[in-house]
């Protein structure tokens, strides 16, 4: 399993937090709320495509709406491999920060 980039970690965490409401705009807003970083849509959708290719997320079409010109929203969800990759990433970061807690004054 490859290590996740910081961007991938942010997106996967946003998808988990959003549950069934994880679609492009809501993911972007959640990342901004979590990190203060504003993602460009191109950056977000390129990362989501990469996560799809890696098998870490799935996507599905929602219902169509007249407000969106009849286009359905595309919803994202983590796969078991995506959950595992995010957990591995979390464990790695926690181990790194705990190893330098003296430096940080904790």
N, C-alpha and C positions, 0 to 999 in steps of 0.2 A: 504494500500500500504506500503510495507516494504521500509525502507531507503536503498539507494544505498551505496555500498562500494566505496571507493576512486577509486579503479581499475575499477569498473563498470561505474563510472562517466567519467573517462578518456576515456574508450572505447566508450561509448555513444556519448560523445563530438566529438571524432574522426570520428565516423560514420556520424554524422550530417555534419561535415566539408567536408567530402569526397563525400557526396551525392551518385551518382550512381557508384562511384569508390571505394566503401567500401568493400574490401575483405581482407583476413588475413594479407598479407604482407603490403598492403597500410595502414591498421589500425595500425599495429605495427610501421610503419615509422612515421605516424602522431602523435601517442602517444609520441614517442621519440622527435619529433620536438616540441610538445606542452609542455612537462614536463621535458625533458632530461632523462627520465627513459626508459631503454631498457627492454622490456618485453620478456621473454622466450616464444617460441611458445606454449608450453604446458600450461603456465599460461594464455595466450591470449585465446586459444581455449577452455579451461575449463571455463573461464569467459563468453565467447560467448555462450557456451552451457547452462550455468546458466541463462543468459539473455534470451535465447530462452525459457527455461522452465518457467521463470517468465512471459513470454508473452511480453517482452519489445523490442525484435527484431524479425525480420523474416529473413529467408535466402532463396536464390534462386540460381539456377545454371545458369551460363553464358554460352556462346558459348565455344565449345572445341577448343583447339589450338594445332597445331603440336609441338610447342615449349614446351608444358607442357605434352608431351606424350599422347595427346588426352584427358586429363582430363580437365573438365571445372572448372573455378574459381567459388567459392561460394561467393556470394555477400550478404551483410547484410544491413538491413534498420530498422529504428526505427518504432515501432507501436505507435498509439496514447497513449497507456499506458506508453510506454517507454519515449515519449516526456514529458508526465505529470510527471513521476517520476524524470526525469532530472530537470525539471523546479522546482519541489518541493524541490529537493536537492539544487539547486542554491539559491532559496529563503531562505532556512534554513541557508546556509553558509553566505549569505549576511547579514542576521539579526544578526548572531553571531558576525561577524567582525564589523558591525556597532555599536554593543553594547559595544565594547571595543575600539572604535576609539580614545578615550582620552589616553588610555594606549599606543596605537601605535603612538601617537603624531600627529594625524590628526585633 
